Amino acid sequence: MRRKKIKVSINGREISCFKGQTVLDVARKNGLKIPSLCYHPDLEASAGCRLCLVSIKDRKGFFTACSTKLEDGMVIITDSPEIRRLRKINLEMLFAQHVESCRDCMRSYNCRLLALAQEYDLDLSKFKDRKRNYPILQFGPAVVFKSEKCIDCRNCVEICKKQGVGFLELEDHDSFIEVVPSKKKDKDCVYCGQCIVHCPAAAFEEVDSIKDVEAVLKDRKKFVVFQFAPSIRASIGEEFGLPYGTIVTDKLIGALRQLGAQRVFDVSVAADVTTIEEANELIERVQKQKKLPMFTSCCPAWVKFVEFYYPRFISRLTSVRSPHIILGGIIKKYVAEKEKIDPKKIVVVSIMPCVSKKYEITRKELQLQGLNPVDYVLTTHELACLLKSRDIDLSFVKEGKLDHLLGEPSGAGVIYGASGGVTESALRTAIRKLTGRKNARINFKKVRGMEEVKEAEVILGGVPLRVAVVNGLGNAKDILEKLKKNPKLYDYVEVMACFGGCIGGGGQPVPTSKEIRARRAKGLYKIDEKKQIRLADDNPAVKELYKNFLNNKETIHKICHTKYFPKKKEKVKIIRK
C-alpha cells in the first residue's frame, strides 16, 4: 500500500513528506537540528528524555518530536526561548540522576550529554546527584554497568528484549524503578554489547583493556602483535571525524605501528582460512545429510546464546574457530617458528568490533598448549581512545603496510564484517570446490543488505541449498523456534548477534543506525569489488599457509577447530555495591 504524501511547515520551511512519519525523523532528514537522548532508530520511541520538545500551531502545550506523527498542514516550531527553557530544565533533571565521571569515562571524547550541557550552558552542580554510590556491576569479562550514570531511558532493557535475551530488567522500588540484571536462572548475558551502543549516557561500557595493552607495549620483554578485524577499517575513521564507511586500512596499520606494534596482521586473512574450513565442513554435512542445518560460529555472542538458551542445537554449530582465534594460533605457532620468537613472549592484541570477543578469548578449549591464541581484545572504540590519548589522529597518520609473512586478504575475507559476508564467502569456495570451475559464481547479492532476515536458495553440487542469513539475536531466536518445528527448513544458517553484523557491533563507534551500518557495509563490499583475488582458496598467502603449516589433519584441527558446551548462568561480579 502506497503511503500518502503530505506537506508540513517546520520553522517556516515547507517540507514534503509521508503521513505518519515523525517530526524528528523528517526534521533530521531535512537538516534541521532537534536535540534528543533517549531516541534511537532501532527502538520504538519512548519520549522519555523530553529534550526533543516542539510546538505545533493551534495546539496547546509542547510535544515530543520523536513520537509525534506528522499530519497534512502541520505548522511546527522546533526552537524558541520557551522551548529552550524547557529543554534546559529537562537536561538539569537528567543530570541529577547521572553522576559525572568524565575523566574516567571512555565516551568523554564523544559525549552527547556533555555536548548538550555545553550548548545549553548548564550548571551541572545545580542538583545533587541522587544516584551517587549506586552499584557498579560487571557481566563476565565483557560489559560493565555503572548504574550511577543511568538516566532511566530504558533503551538497554528494550534492546536486550529485542535481542531475545531479556537479561536486563526493571525492578520496582515503589518510589522509583531501577535497571537490574535478571536474577532468573534461565536469563543470562551473552555479551552482545548492544546495551552499550544504545545507551545515551555511557552507563554501559566495555570492560577496559586499554591499561593492560599499554603495559605490554612498555614491556621490552614482550613481542606485541596487533591484528584487526575486517569491519574495523570501515568504522574507526568515524571516531576521528571521517565520513561513515570511510576505508582507512593503511592509516590504521600506520597508527598501530606508531603505538609500538612489532607486527601488524589483518584478521581478514584468517577469515579466508575460516572460509575454506567452513566450506569443507558444509560440503561434508550436505553430502552426508547430517547435522543440518549448519550454523556459523564466528560470533561468540551467538555461540553463547545457543549454548545457554538452545543447547539442543549445539551440534549444529560449525566446529571452525572464529578468524581472530585462528590467526592468533597461526601467530603463536607458525609466525613464532618462522621468525624464531619464543611464543610465550608474544602478546597478541585483537582489534574487534564487539565486546563478546573479550569473553571468547577466555574460553579454555581454545588454548594451544596452555597458551591463549589471543591475549587481549580492544574494541574499535577502545583503540580510538588509546590513539587519542597518545595524540595520534587517524586522519593525518602516516600510512603503513601489513607485515608480508601472512600477506593480504581476499575480497571474501574482507566482507566478513557485514551480515551475509560469511555465507557469501563460504558459498564462493564451496561451489568452486564442487564444480571445479575457475569462473564459478562469486556474487550472492540475495544474502547482502541490512534486512534482519535474508533467505536464498543456491545449488551446491547439484543439491539445492536453503540458506538463511540472520542479524540480531531476537531474529535468530525466531529461526530456532521454527527449526524446532521443521528441522529441514534450512541447510545453512549464518547468525550475527549484532544488527548489520560486525559493522554494528557493541564495540563500534556511536552513534550507530541502520543507515550508518549500511554505509560501513558498502565500504567493505567496494573493497571486495576492487580486489583481483575474491575467493579465499585463490589467496596465495593462504595457499602458502596450507602448504607449509596447515598441511596435516592434526595441525588443522588444533589451529582451526574447537568444541562447544552447554552453559550455566554466570554470576554477576559486583565491583561496587
C-alpha positions as CSV (number, residue, x, y, z in Angstrom):
1,M,0.0,0.0,0.0
2,R,1.4,3.4,-1.1
3,R,1.9,5.9,1.7
4,K,0.1,9.3,1.4
5,K,2.3,12.3,0.6
6,I,1.6,15.4,2.7
7,K,3.1,18.9,3.2
8,V,4.1,20.4,6.5
9,S,5.9,23.5,7.7
10,I,8.9,23.3,10.0
11,N,10.4,26.6,11.2
12,G,8.7,28.3,8.3
13,R,10.1,25.9,5.7
14,E,7.6,23.9,3.6
15,I,8.5,20.2,3.5
16,S,7.0,17.3,1.6
17,C,6.9,14.0,3.5
18,F,4.8,11.0,4.2
19,K,1.9,10.9,6.6
20,G,2.8,9.0,9.8
21,Q,6.5,10.0,9.7
22,T,7.6,11.6,13.0
23,V,8.6,15.2,13.4
24,L,12.1,14.2,14.5
25,D,12.7,11.9,11.5
26,V,11.6,14.4,8.9
27,A,13.4,17.3,10.5
28,R,16.7,15.5,10.7
29,K,16.4,14.2,7.1
30,N,16.0,17.9,6.1
31,G,19.0,19.1,8.0
32,L,17.0,20.6,10.9
33,K,18.6,20.1,14.3
34,I,16.4,18.8,17.2
35,P,18.3,17.5,20.3
36,S,17.4,14.1,21.8
37,L,19.0,11.5,24.0
38,C,16.7,8.6,24.6
39,Y,15.6,8.3,20.9
40,H,17.3,5.5,18.8
41,P,16.1,4.5,15.4
42,D,16.4,0.8,16.3
43,L,13.8,1.1,19.0
44,E,10.2,2.4,19.5
45,A,10.2,6.0,20.6
46,S,9.8,6.2,24.4
47,A,9.7,10.0,24.7
48,G,11.5,9.7,28.0
49,C,14.1,12.4,28.0
50,R,11.7,15.1,26.6
51,L,14.6,17.0,25.0
52,C,13.0,17.0,21.6
53,L,10.1,19.2,22.5
54,V,8.5,21.2,19.7
55,S,5.4,23.4,19.5
56,I,2.5,22.9,17.0
57,K,0.4,25.8,15.7
58,D,-3.2,25.8,17.1
59,R,-2.4,23.1,19.7
60,K,-1.8,23.7,23.4
61,G,1.4,22.6,25.1
62,F,4.6,21.0,23.8
63,F,5.1,17.7,22.0
64,T,8.0,15.3,21.7
65,A,9.3,15.2,18.2
66,C,10.4,11.6,18.4
67,S,6.8,10.3,19.0
68,T,4.6,12.9,17.2
69,K,3.3,11.8,13.9
70,L,3.0,14.3,11.1
71,E,-0.3,15.3,9.5
72,D,-1.0,17.3,6.5
73,G,-0.7,21.1,7.0
74,M,1.0,20.9,10.4
75,V,3.0,24.0,11.3
76,I,5.8,23.2,13.7
77,I,8.4,25.3,15.6
78,T,11.5,23.4,16.8
79,D,13.2,26.3,18.6
80,S,12.0,29.2,20.7
81,P,13.0,30.8,24.1
82,E,10.3,28.8,25.9
83,I,11.3,25.5,24.2
84,R,15.0,26.1,25.1
85,R,14.0,26.9,28.7
86,L,12.0,23.6,29.0
87,R,14.9,21.6,27.4
88,K,17.3,23.1,29.9
89,I,15.1,22.1,32.8
90,N,14.8,18.6,31.4
91,L,18.5,18.4,31.0
92,E,19.1,19.5,34.5
93,M,16.8,16.8,35.8
94,L,18.6,14.2,33.7
95,F,22.0,15.3,35.1
96,A,20.5,15.0,38.6
97,Q,20.4,11.2,38.0
98,H,23.7,11.0,36.1
99,V,26.9,11.0,38.0
100,E,29.5,12.9,36.0
101,S,32.8,10.9,36.0
102,C,34.1,12.4,32.7
103,R,37.8,11.9,33.4
104,D,37.3,8.1,33.8
105,C,34.6,7.7,31.1
106,M,35.6,6.1,27.7
107,R,32.9,8.1,26.0
108,S,34.2,11.5,27.2
109,Y,35.7,12.1,23.7
110,N,32.3,11.9,22.2
111,C,29.6,12.5,24.8
112,R,26.2,13.7,23.8
113,L,25.2,14.6,27.3
114,L,28.3,16.8,27.7
115,A,27.8,18.4,24.4
116,L,24.2,19.3,25.3
117,A,25.3,20.6,28.7
118,Q,27.7,23.0,26.9
119,E,25.1,24.0,24.3
120,Y,22.5,24.9,27.0
121,D,25.0,26.4,29.4
122,L,24.1,24.0,32.2
123,D,25.1,24.3,35.8
124,L,26.0,20.6,36.4
125,S,26.1,21.1,40.2
126,K,22.6,22.7,40.4
127,F,21.1,19.5,41.7
128,K,22.6,16.8,43.9
129,D,23.4,13.5,42.1
130,R,20.7,11.2,43.5
131,K,22.4,8.1,42.2
132,R,25.8,8.7,43.7
133,N,27.2,5.4,45.1
134,Y,24.7,3.3,43.0
135,P,26.1,-0.2,42.2
136,I,28.7,-0.9,39.5
137,L,28.3,-4.3,38.1
138,Q,30.3,-6.4,35.6
139,F,28.9,-9.1,33.3
140,G,31.5,-11.6,32.5
141,P,34.8,-10.3,31.1
142,A,32.9,-8.1,28.7
143,V,30.4,-5.5,30.0
144,V,30.4,-3.0,32.9
145,F,27.1,-1.4,34.1
146,K,27.6,1.8,36.0
147,S,24.1,2.3,37.3
148,E,25.0,5.7,38.8
149,K,25.1,7.1,35.3
150,C,21.8,5.6,34.1
151,I,19.2,8.3,33.1
152,D,16.3,5.8,33.1
153,C,15.7,5.9,29.3
154,R,15.3,2.1,29.3
155,N,16.9,1.7,25.9
156,C,19.1,-1.1,27.4
157,V,16.1,-3.0,28.6
158,E,14.3,-2.6,25.3
159,I,17.3,-3.6,23.2
160,C,18.0,-6.6,25.4
161,K,14.4,-7.7,25.0
162,K,14.6,-7.2,21.2
163,Q,17.7,-9.4,21.2
164,G,15.6,-12.2,22.7
165,V,17.8,-12.3,25.8
166,G,15.9,-10.3,28.4
167,F,18.8,-10.3,30.9
168,L,18.3,-6.6,31.8
169,E,15.0,-5.9,33.7
170,L,13.2,-3.2,35.5
171,E,12.9,-3.5,39.3
172,D,10.2,-1.6,41.1
173,H,11.3,0.1,44.4
174,D,7.9,1.8,45.0
175,S,9.4,5.4,44.7
176,F,11.5,4.6,41.7
177,I,12.3,2.0,39.1
178,E,15.8,0.7,38.6
179,V,17.5,-1.3,35.7
180,V,19.0,-4.5,37.1
181,P,20.4,-7.8,35.7
182,S,17.9,-10.6,35.9
183,K,18.1,-13.0,38.9
184,K,16.2,-15.7,37.0
185,K,18.2,-18.9,36.3
186,D,17.1,-19.0,32.7
187,K,18.3,-15.5,31.9
188,D,22.0,-14.7,31.3
189,C,24.0,-12.0,29.4
190,V,25.5,-13.2,26.1
191,Y,27.8,-10.1,25.8
192,C,26.5,-8.8,22.5
193,G,27.1,-5.3,23.8
194,Q,24.0,-3.8,22.2
195,C,23.3,-2.1,25.5
196,I,26.5,-0.2,25.1
197,V,25.8,1.3,21.6
198,H,22.1,2.0,22.5
199,C,22.9,3.8,25.8
200,P,22.9,7.6,25.5
201,A,24.6,8.1,28.9
202,A,27.6,5.7,28.9
203,A,26.1,3.8,31.8
204,F,27.2,0.7,29.9
205,E,30.9,0.3,28.8
206,E,33.1,-2.5,27.6
207,V,35.5,-3.9,30.2
208,D,38.5,-1.7,29.8
209,S,41.6,-3.4,28.4
210,I,43.5,-0.2,27.5
211,K,45.7,-0.2,30.6
212,D,46.7,-3.8,30.1
213,V,47.7,-3.2,26.5
214,E,49.6,0.0,27.4
215,A,51.6,-2.1,30.0
216,V,52.7,-4.8,27.5
217,L,53.6,-2.1,24.9
218,K,56.0,-0.7,27.5
219,D,57.4,-4.1,28.4
220,R,60.6,-4.6,26.3
221,K,60.5,-8.4,27.0
222,K,57.2,-8.7,25.1
223,F,56.7,-9.0,21.4
224,V,53.5,-7.3,20.7
225,V,51.4,-8.2,17.6
226,F,48.2,-6.4,16.6
227,Q,45.6,-7.9,14.4
228,F,42.4,-6.1,13.3
229,A,39.0,-7.4,12.2
230,P,37.5,-6.9,8.7
231,S,34.9,-4.3,9.8
232,I,37.4,-2.0,11.7
233,R,38.7,-0.4,8.5
234,A,35.2,0.9,7.7
235,S,34.3,2.2,11.1
236,I,37.2,3.6,13.2
237,G,37.5,6.6,11.0
238,E,34.2,7.9,12.4
239,E,35.9,8.4,15.8
240,F,38.2,10.9,14.1
241,G,35.5,12.9,12.2
242,L,35.7,11.0,8.9
243,P,32.5,10.2,6.9
244,Y,30.7,6.9,7.7
245,G,32.1,4.0,5.9
246,T,35.4,5.6,5.1
247,I,38.1,2.9,4.5
248,V,41.3,3.6,6.5
249,T,43.2,0.3,6.3
250,D,46.6,1.7,5.6
251,K,46.2,4.6,8.1
252,L,45.0,2.1,10.7
253,I,48.2,0.0,10.2
254,G,50.3,3.1,10.4
255,A,48.6,4.1,13.7
256,L,49.2,0.7,15.2
257,R,52.9,0.8,14.3
258,Q,53.1,4.3,15.9
259,L,51.6,2.8,19.1
260,G,54.5,0.3,19.2
261,A,53.2,-2.8,17.4
262,Q,56.1,-5.0,16.3
263,R,53.9,-6.8,13.8
264,V,50.5,-6.0,12.3
265,F,48.3,-8.5,10.6
266,D,44.8,-8.5,9.0
267,V,42.3,-10.9,10.5
268,S,40.6,-11.0,7.1
269,V,43.5,-13.3,6.0
270,A,42.4,-15.8,8.7
271,A,38.8,-15.2,7.6
272,D,40.0,-16.8,4.3
273,V,41.1,-19.8,6.3
274,T,37.8,-19.9,8.2
275,T,36.0,-19.9,4.8
276,I,38.0,-22.8,3.5
277,E,37.4,-24.9,6.6
278,E,33.8,-23.9,6.9
279,A,33.2,-24.7,3.2
280,N,34.7,-28.1,3.6
281,E,32.5,-28.8,6.6
282,L,29.4,-27.6,4.9
283,I,30.1,-29.8,1.9
284,E,30.6,-32.8,4.1
285,R,27.5,-32.3,6.1
286,V,25.4,-31.7,3.0
287,Q,26.7,-34.8,1.2
288,K,26.1,-36.9,4.3
289,Q,22.9,-35.1,5.2
290,K,23.9,-35.0,8.8
291,K,23.8,-32.2,11.5
292,L,21.9,-29.9,9.3
293,P,21.3,-27.0,9.2
294,M,24.9,-26.0,9.9
295,F,25.2,-22.8,11.9
296,T,28.1,-20.3,11.6
297,S,30.2,-19.8,14.8
298,C,32.2,-16.7,14.1
299,C,30.1,-14.6,16.6
300,P,30.8,-15.6,20.2
301,A,27.6,-13.9,21.5
302,W,25.6,-16.1,19.1
303,V,27.5,-19.1,20.2
304,K,26.8,-18.4,23.9
305,F,23.2,-17.8,23.1
306,V,23.0,-21.3,21.6
307,E,25.0,-22.8,24.5
308,F,22.8,-21.2,27.2
309,Y,19.3,-20.8,25.7
310,Y,19.2,-23.5,23.0
311,P,21.8,-26.3,23.9
312,R,19.9,-28.8,21.8
313,F,21.3,-27.0,18.7
314,I,25.0,-27.0,19.8
315,S,25.9,-29.8,17.4
316,R,24.7,-27.6,14.5
317,L,27.4,-25.1,15.1
318,T,30.3,-25.4,12.8
319,S,33.4,-26.5,14.6
320,V,35.5,-23.9,12.9
321,R,37.1,-21.3,15.2
322,S,36.5,-17.6,14.6
323,P,39.1,-15.8,12.3
324,H,40.9,-13.9,15.0
325,I,41.3,-17.0,17.2
326,I,42.7,-18.9,14.1
327,L,45.1,-16.0,13.4
328,G,46.2,-15.9,17.0
329,G,47.1,-19.6,16.8
330,I,48.9,-19.1,13.5
331,I,50.9,-16.2,15.0
332,K,52.0,-18.1,18.1
333,K,52.9,-21.3,16.2
334,Y,53.7,-20.5,12.5
335,V,55.0,-16.9,12.8
336,A,56.9,-17.7,16.0
337,E,58.6,-20.6,14.4
338,K,59.4,-18.7,11.2
339,E,60.8,-15.7,13.0
340,K,62.4,-17.7,15.8
341,I,60.4,-15.9,18.6
342,D,59.5,-17.6,21.9
343,P,55.7,-17.9,21.7
344,K,55.5,-17.2,25.4
345,K,56.9,-13.7,24.8
346,I,54.3,-13.0,22.0
347,V,51.3,-10.9,23.1
348,V,48.5,-10.9,20.5
349,V,46.1,-8.0,20.7
350,S,42.9,-8.2,18.6
351,I,41.1,-5.0,17.5
352,M,37.5,-6.2,17.4
353,P,34.1,-4.6,16.7
354,C,32.4,-6.4,19.6
355,V,32.7,-6.9,23.3
356,S,31.9,-10.6,23.1
357,K,35.4,-11.3,21.8
358,K,36.6,-10.3,25.2
359,Y,34.6,-13.3,26.5
360,E,35.7,-15.6,23.7
361,I,39.4,-15.3,24.4
362,T,38.8,-16.6,27.9
363,R,37.4,-20.0,26.7
364,K,39.9,-22.7,27.8
365,E,39.0,-25.0,25.0
366,L,40.7,-22.6,22.6
367,Q,44.1,-22.8,24.3
368,L,47.1,-24.1,22.4
369,Q,49.5,-26.0,24.8
370,G,48.4,-23.7,27.7
371,L,48.7,-20.5,25.6
372,N,45.8,-18.3,24.7
373,P,45.8,-17.6,20.9
374,V,44.7,-14.1,21.7
375,D,45.8,-12.3,24.9
376,Y,43.8,-9.0,24.8
377,V,40.9,-7.6,22.8
378,L,40.4,-3.9,22.3
379,T,37.1,-2.7,20.7
380,T,37.1,-0.2,17.9
381,H,36.1,2.5,20.5
382,E,38.9,1.5,22.9
383,L,41.5,1.7,20.2
384,A,40.3,5.1,19.3
385,C,40.6,6.2,22.9
386,L,44.1,4.8,23.1
387,L,45.1,6.6,19.9
388,K,43.6,9.9,21.1
389,S,45.4,9.6,24.5
390,R,48.7,9.4,22.5
391,D,47.7,12.3,20.3
392,I,47.6,10.1,17.2
393,D,45.0,11.4,14.8
394,L,44.0,8.7,12.2
395,S,43.1,11.4,9.7
396,F,46.8,12.5,9.5
397,V,48.8,9.5,10.5
398,K,51.4,8.1,8.1
399,E,50.1,5.1,6.2
400,G,51.6,1.7,6.8
401,K,51.6,-1.8,5.2
402,L,50.8,-5.2,6.7
403,D,53.7,-7.5,7.6
404,H,54.4,-9.6,4.5
405,L,54.6,-13.0,6.2
406,L,50.9,-13.5,6.2
407,G,50.1,-11.4,3.2
408,E,46.9,-9.7,2.1
409,P,43.3,-11.0,2.4
410,S,41.0,-11.8,-0.5
411,G,37.8,-9.9,-1.0
412,A,35.9,-12.8,0.6
413,G,37.8,-12.3,3.8
414,V,37.0,-8.5,4.0
415,I,33.2,-8.9,3.6
416,Y,33.1,-11.0,6.8
417,G,32.5,-7.6,8.5
418,A,28.9,-7.3,7.1
419,S,25.9,-9.6,7.6
420,G,25.9,-12.2,4.9
421,G,29.6,-11.9,4.3
422,V,30.5,-15.3,5.9
423,T,27.8,-17.0,3.9
424,E,28.8,-15.4,0.6
425,S,32.5,-16.2,1.2
426,A,31.7,-19.9,2.1
427,L,29.4,-20.3,-0.9
428,R,32.1,-18.9,-3.3
429,T,34.6,-21.5,-2.1
430,A,32.1,-24.4,-1.7
431,I,30.7,-24.0,-5.2
432,R,34.3,-23.7,-6.6
433,K,35.3,-26.9,-4.8
434,L,32.3,-28.9,-6.0
435,T,32.3,-27.7,-9.6
436,G,36.0,-27.2,-10.2
437,R,35.2,-24.1,-12.4
438,K,37.5,-21.2,-12.1
439,N,34.7,-18.8,-13.2
440,A,32.2,-20.2,-10.7
441,R,29.6,-17.7,-9.4
442,I,31.0,-15.4,-6.7
443,N,28.4,-12.7,-6.1
444,F,25.4,-13.7,-3.9
445,K,23.5,-10.4,-3.6
446,K,20.5,-12.1,-2.0
447,V,22.4,-12.5,1.2
448,R,23.6,-8.9,1.3
449,G,21.9,-5.9,2.8
450,M,20.6,-4.6,6.2
451,E,17.4,-6.8,6.3
452,E,17.4,-8.6,9.6
453,V,16.5,-12.0,7.9
454,K,17.5,-12.9,4.4
455,E,16.8,-16.2,2.6
456,A,18.2,-17.6,-0.5
457,E,18.5,-20.9,-2.4
458,V,21.6,-21.9,-4.2
459,I,22.7,-25.1,-6.0
460,L,25.6,-26.8,-4.2
461,G,27.0,-29.7,-6.2
462,G,23.6,-30.3,-7.8
463,V,21.8,-30.2,-4.5
464,P,19.5,-27.2,-3.6
465,L,20.9,-25.4,-0.5
466,R,18.4,-23.4,1.6
467,V,20.2,-20.6,3.3
468,A,19.2,-18.1,6.0
469,V,21.3,-15.1,7.0
470,V,20.2,-13.5,10.3
471,N,21.4,-10.5,12.2
472,G,20.0,-9.7,15.7
473,L,19.6,-12.4,18.2
474,G,15.8,-11.9,18.5
475,N,15.6,-12.8,14.9
476,A,17.8,-15.8,15.5
477,K,15.5,-16.9,18.3
478,D,12.6,-16.9,15.8
479,I,14.6,-19.1,13.4
480,L,15.5,-21.6,16.1
481,E,11.8,-21.8,17.2
482,K,10.9,-22.5,13.5
483,L,13.6,-25.2,13.3
484,K,12.2,-26.9,16.3
485,K,9.0,-27.5,14.3
486,N,10.7,-28.0,10.9
487,P,14.3,-29.2,11.2
488,K,14.7,-29.3,7.4
489,L,13.7,-25.7,6.9
490,Y,17.3,-24.6,6.1
491,D,20.6,-26.3,5.4
492,Y,22.9,-23.4,6.3
493,V,22.3,-20.5,8.7
494,E,24.6,-17.5,9.3
495,V,23.9,-15.6,12.6
496,M,25.5,-12.4,13.8
497,A,24.3,-11.2,17.2
498,C,24.5,-7.5,16.2
499,F,22.4,-5.6,13.8
500,G,24.0,-5.5,10.4
501,G,26.7,-8.0,11.6
502,C,30.1,-6.9,12.9
503,I,29.7,-3.4,11.4
504,G,27.0,-2.8,14.1
505,G,29.0,-4.5,16.9
506,G,28.8,-3.5,20.6
507,G,32.3,-2.1,20.4
508,Q,31.8,0.1,17.4
509,P,31.6,3.9,17.4
510,V,28.4,5.7,18.3
511,P,26.0,6.8,17.1
512,T,25.0,3.7,15.0
513,S,21.9,3.2,13.0
514,K,20.7,1.2,10.0
515,E,21.9,3.9,7.6
516,I,25.3,4.1,9.3
517,R,25.7,0.3,9.2
518,A,24.7,0.3,5.6
519,R,27.5,2.8,4.8
520,R,30.1,0.7,6.6
521,A,29.0,-2.4,4.8
522,K,29.1,-0.5,1.4
523,G,32.8,0.3,2.1
524,L,33.6,-3.3,2.7
525,Y,31.9,-4.5,-0.5
526,K,33.7,-1.8,-2.5
527,I,37.0,-3.3,-1.3
528,D,35.8,-6.8,-2.4
529,E,34.7,-5.5,-5.9
530,K,38.2,-3.9,-6.5
531,K,40.2,-7.0,-5.3
532,Q,41.8,-9.1,-8.0
533,I,41.5,-12.1,-5.7
534,R,38.0,-12.5,-4.4
535,L,38.0,-16.2,-3.4
536,A,39.6,-17.5,-0.2
537,D,41.2,-20.5,-1.8
538,D,42.8,-18.3,-4.5
539,N,44.7,-16.3,-1.9
540,P,48.4,-17.0,-2.4
541,A,49.2,-16.3,1.2
542,V,46.6,-18.8,2.4
543,K,47.9,-21.4,-0.1
544,E,51.3,-20.9,1.4
545,L,49.9,-21.4,4.9
546,Y,48.3,-24.7,3.9
547,K,51.4,-25.8,2.1
548,N,53.9,-25.0,4.9
549,F,51.8,-25.2,8.1
550,L,48.2,-26.3,7.8
551,N,49.4,-29.4,5.9
552,N,48.1,-32.2,8.1
553,K,44.8,-33.0,9.9
554,E,46.2,-32.7,13.3
555,T,47.5,-29.2,12.9
556,I,44.4,-28.1,11.0
557,H,42.2,-29.4,13.8
558,K,44.3,-27.9,16.6
559,I,44.5,-24.4,15.0
560,C,41.2,-24.2,13.2
561,H,38.6,-26.2,15.1
562,T,37.0,-26.4,18.5
563,K,34.0,-27.7,20.5
564,Y,31.1,-26.1,22.3
565,F,29.3,-27.0,25.5
566,P,26.1,-26.2,27.4
567,K,26.5,-23.2,29.6
568,K,25.1,-22.4,33.1
569,K,24.2,-18.9,34.3
570,E,27.3,-16.9,35.2
571,K,27.5,-14.9,38.4
572,V,27.4,-11.1,38.1
573,K,30.5,-9.5,39.5
574,I,29.9,-6.7,41.9
575,I,32.6,-4.0,41.5
576,R,30.8,-1.7,44.0
577,K,27.7,-2.3,46.0
